[in-house]
Amino acid sequence: MLKKLSLFLIVISMAACDSATLGQLGSALGGSALTEAEVANGLKEALTNGISKGSDLLSQVNGYYKSEYKILLPEEARQVTDRLQKIPGFKNVEEEILERINHGAEEAAKKAKPIFVNAIKQMTFTDAMKILLGSDDAATQYLGNSTRNALYQEFNPVIVESLDKFQARKYWTDAVNAYNKIPLVEKVNPSLDDYVTNSALDGLFGMVAKEELNIRNNLEARTSELLKKVFAKQDN
């Protein structure tokens, strides 16, 4: 671990170098010189791999629903479903809603990849160096900070469309309206898509963070020569 940390610091020091020094350091470490473009492109490739793997896994049937990223109902929603279980037609209301919103998120995840990939393409060499200087999830943090708001605007309509495909919003609205008719209960907002959108994005970023850590630490996860070349400098 100490050896790995020490040599990772060598890679970090490369972030402060100009192109000539960057090449000299690469040669001194026993490998071919690394250019600025290779460092930036290597990190872009790592991010793209994480996005691709994350969105591909989550967009599969039960990708959210039967994974650690399963979208659960917020506490106030569970109060609704607990009361509704006693009303005819809503006995399994919580699990029915969970299945529908998670399948809606899986459908939306199919369209998420190009949105993320386009954002990654905009990453500069300076951004790449900040990522090298950062923590094990620095790339994921960069992606979240730079794209979350814009991604929400793109992702939310897809979530709405997907939820409607599985009639999740109608089912939830019907359930909430039935709940709101119960005497003396605090009325609940029947809107569902904002919560599901943010939860779906949280799961997607979680998958990206896991893959980023995997590429940083696992040789077998570096599936191209560029990834091997860039990240090898922290291992030698």
C-alpha positions as CSV (number, residue, x, y, z in Angstrom):
1,M,0.0,0.0,0.0
2,L,2.8,2.4,0.9
3,K,4.6,1.6,-2.4
4,K,1.4,2.2,-4.3
5,L,0.7,5.5,-2.5
6,S,4.3,6.7,-3.1
7,L,4.2,6.0,-6.8
8,F,0.7,7.5,-7.1
9,L,2.2,10.7,-5.7
10,I,4.7,10.5,-8.6
11,V,1.8,10.5,-11.0
12,I,0.2,13.4,-9.1
13,S,3.4,15.4,-9.4
14,M,3.1,15.0,-13.2
15,A,0.0,17.2,-13.0
16,A,2.2,20.2,-12.2
17,C,4.6,19.6,-15.1
18,D,4.8,21.0,-18.5
19,S,4.7,18.7,-21.6
20,A,8.5,18.3,-21.7
21,T,8.8,17.4,-18.1
22,L,5.8,15.1,-18.3
23,G,7.5,13.2,-21.0
24,Q,10.8,13.0,-19.1
25,L,9.1,11.7,-16.0
26,G,7.3,9.0,-18.0
27,S,10.6,7.8,-19.5
28,A,12.3,7.9,-16.1
29,L,9.7,5.6,-14.7
30,G,10.7,3.0,-17.3
31,G,7.8,3.5,-19.7
32,S,7.2,5.5,-22.8
33,A,6.5,9.2,-22.3
34,L,3.0,10.3,-21.4
35,T,1.6,13.3,-23.3
36,E,-1.0,15.6,-21.9
37,A,-3.5,14.2,-24.5
38,E,-2.9,10.7,-23.3
39,V,-3.5,11.6,-19.6
40,A,-6.7,13.5,-20.5
41,N,-7.9,10.8,-22.9
42,G,-7.1,8.0,-20.5
43,L,-9.2,9.6,-17.8
44,K,-12.0,10.3,-20.3
45,E,-11.9,6.7,-21.3
46,A,-12.0,5.6,-17.6
47,L,-15.1,7.8,-17.0
48,T,-16.7,6.6,-20.2
49,N,-16.2,3.0,-19.2
50,G,-17.7,3.7,-15.8
51,I,-20.7,5.4,-17.4
52,S,-21.2,2.7,-20.0
53,K,-21.0,-0.1,-17.5
54,G,-23.2,1.6,-15.0
55,S,-25.9,2.6,-17.4
56,D,-25.8,-0.8,-19.1
57,L,-26.2,-2.7,-15.9
58,L,-28.9,-0.4,-14.5
59,S,-30.9,-0.4,-17.7
60,Q,-31.3,-4.2,-17.7
61,V,-34.5,-5.7,-16.5
62,N,-34.4,-5.5,-12.7
63,G,-31.1,-3.5,-13.0
64,Y,-32.4,-1.1,-10.3
65,Y,-35.2,-3.2,-8.8
66,K,-33.0,-6.2,-7.7
67,S,-29.7,-4.4,-7.1
68,E,-28.2,-2.4,-4.3
69,Y,-29.4,0.7,-6.1
70,K,-33.0,-0.2,-5.8
71,I,-35.1,3.0,-5.4
72,L,-37.0,2.9,-2.2
73,L,-40.0,5.0,-1.2
74,P,-39.3,8.0,1.0
75,E,-40.4,7.8,4.6
76,E,-43.5,10.0,4.1
77,A,-44.5,7.7,1.2
78,R,-44.2,4.6,3.4
79,Q,-46.6,6.2,5.8
80,V,-49.1,6.4,2.9
81,T,-48.6,2.8,1.8
82,D,-48.8,1.5,5.4
83,R,-52.3,3.0,5.8
84,L,-53.4,2.0,2.3
85,Q,-52.8,-1.7,2.9
86,K,-56.1,-1.9,4.7
87,I,-58.0,-0.4,1.8
88,P,-59.4,-2.9,-0.8
89,G,-57.2,-2.8,-4.0
90,F,-54.1,-1.5,-2.3
91,K,-53.0,-4.5,-0.2
92,N,-49.6,-4.8,-1.9
93,V,-49.4,-1.1,-2.8
94,E,-45.8,-0.5,-1.6
95,E,-44.2,-3.3,-3.6
96,E,-46.3,-2.5,-6.6
97,I,-45.1,1.1,-6.6
98,L,-41.5,0.1,-6.0
99,E,-41.5,-2.3,-8.9
100,R,-43.1,0.2,-11.2
101,I,-40.8,3.1,-10.3
102,N,-37.7,1.0,-10.5
103,H,-38.6,-0.4,-13.9
104,G,-39.2,3.2,-15.0
105,A,-35.7,4.1,-13.9
106,E,-34.3,1.1,-15.8
107,E,-36.0,2.3,-18.9
108,A,-34.6,5.8,-18.5
109,A,-31.1,4.6,-17.9
110,K,-31.0,3.3,-21.5
111,K,-31.0,7.0,-22.6
112,A,-28.6,8.3,-20.0
113,K,-25.3,7.1,-21.5
114,P,-25.0,9.6,-24.5
115,I,-25.8,12.5,-22.1
116,F,-23.0,11.6,-19.8
117,V,-20.5,10.7,-22.6
118,N,-21.0,14.1,-24.2
119,A,-20.2,15.8,-20.8
120,I,-17.1,13.7,-20.5
121,K,-15.9,14.8,-24.0
122,Q,-15.9,18.4,-22.7
123,M,-13.4,17.6,-20.0
124,T,-10.1,19.6,-20.4
125,F,-6.5,18.6,-19.5
126,T,-6.8,20.9,-16.5
127,D,-9.9,19.0,-15.4
128,A,-8.0,15.8,-15.8
129,M,-5.1,17.0,-13.6
130,K,-7.5,18.1,-10.9
131,I,-8.9,14.6,-11.0
132,L,-5.4,13.0,-10.6
133,L,-4.8,15.3,-7.6
134,G,-8.1,14.3,-6.1
135,S,-9.6,11.3,-4.2
136,D,-10.5,7.9,-5.5
137,D,-13.9,9.2,-6.6
138,A,-12.6,12.6,-7.9
139,A,-13.7,11.8,-11.5
140,T,-17.2,10.9,-10.3
141,Q,-17.4,14.1,-8.2
142,Y,-16.3,16.1,-11.3
143,L,-19.0,14.5,-13.3
144,G,-21.6,15.1,-10.7
145,N,-20.6,18.8,-10.1
146,S,-20.4,19.7,-13.7
147,T,-23.4,17.8,-15.1
148,R,-26.0,17.0,-12.5
149,N,-28.3,20.0,-13.1
150,A,-28.2,19.7,-16.8
151,L,-28.6,15.9,-16.6
152,Y,-31.7,16.4,-14.5
153,Q,-33.3,18.5,-17.1
154,E,-32.6,15.9,-19.7
155,F,-33.3,12.9,-17.5
156,N,-36.5,14.0,-15.9
157,P,-38.7,13.8,-19.0
158,V,-37.3,10.4,-19.7
159,I,-38.2,9.3,-16.2
160,V,-41.7,10.8,-16.6
161,E,-42.2,8.9,-19.9
162,S,-40.9,5.7,-18.4
163,L,-43.0,6.0,-15.3
164,D,-46.1,6.6,-17.5
165,K,-45.2,3.6,-19.6
166,F,-45.5,1.4,-16.5
167,Q,-48.4,3.6,-15.2
168,A,-46.4,4.2,-12.1
169,R,-47.4,7.9,-11.7
170,K,-51.1,7.1,-12.2
171,Y,-50.9,4.3,-9.7
172,W,-49.2,6.5,-7.2
173,T,-51.6,9.4,-7.8
174,D,-54.5,7.1,-7.3
175,A,-53.0,5.7,-4.1
176,V,-52.2,9.1,-2.7
177,N,-55.7,10.4,-3.6
178,A,-57.2,7.5,-1.8
179,Y,-54.9,8.2,1.2
180,N,-55.8,11.9,1.3
181,K,-59.5,11.0,1.7
182,I,-58.7,9.3,5.0
183,P,-60.0,11.6,7.8
184,L,-57.5,13.5,9.8
185,V,-54.4,12.5,7.8
186,E,-51.8,15.1,6.7
187,K,-52.3,15.5,2.9
188,V,-49.5,14.2,0.7
189,N,-48.2,15.6,-2.7
190,P,-49.0,13.0,-5.4
191,S,-45.9,14.0,-7.5
192,L,-43.4,11.2,-7.9
193,D,-41.1,11.9,-10.8
194,D,-38.7,14.4,-9.0
195,Y,-38.0,11.9,-6.3
196,V,-37.5,9.0,-8.8
197,T,-35.3,11.1,-11.1
198,N,-32.9,12.1,-8.3
199,S,-32.8,8.6,-6.9
200,A,-32.1,7.1,-10.4
201,L,-29.2,9.6,-10.9
202,D,-27.8,8.8,-7.4
203,G,-27.8,5.1,-8.4
204,L,-26.1,5.9,-11.7
205,F,-23.4,8.0,-10.1
206,G,-22.9,5.3,-7.5
207,M,-22.2,2.8,-10.3
208,V,-19.7,5.2,-11.9
209,A,-17.9,5.7,-8.6
210,K,-17.6,1.9,-8.1
211,E,-16.1,1.5,-11.6
212,E,-13.7,4.4,-11.2
213,L,-12.3,2.9,-8.0
214,N,-12.1,-0.5,-9.8
215,I,-10.1,1.0,-12.7
216,R,-7.8,2.8,-10.3
217,N,-7.0,-0.3,-8.3
218,N,-7.7,-3.3,-10.5
219,L,-5.3,-4.1,-13.3
220,E,-7.8,-6.3,-15.1
221,A,-10.3,-3.4,-15.3
222,R,-8.0,-1.5,-17.6
223,T,-9.3,-2.9,-20.8
224,S,-7.3,-0.8,-23.3
225,E,-3.6,0.0,-23.9
226,L,-4.3,3.6,-23.1
227,L,-5.8,2.9,-19.7
228,K,-3.0,0.5,-18.9
229,K,-0.4,3.1,-19.9
230,V,-1.9,6.0,-18.0
231,F,-2.8,4.2,-14.8
232,A,0.4,2.0,-14.7
233,K,2.3,5.1,-13.5
234,Q,0.6,4.7,-10.1
235,D,1.5,1.1,-9.8
236,N,5.2,0.8,-10.9
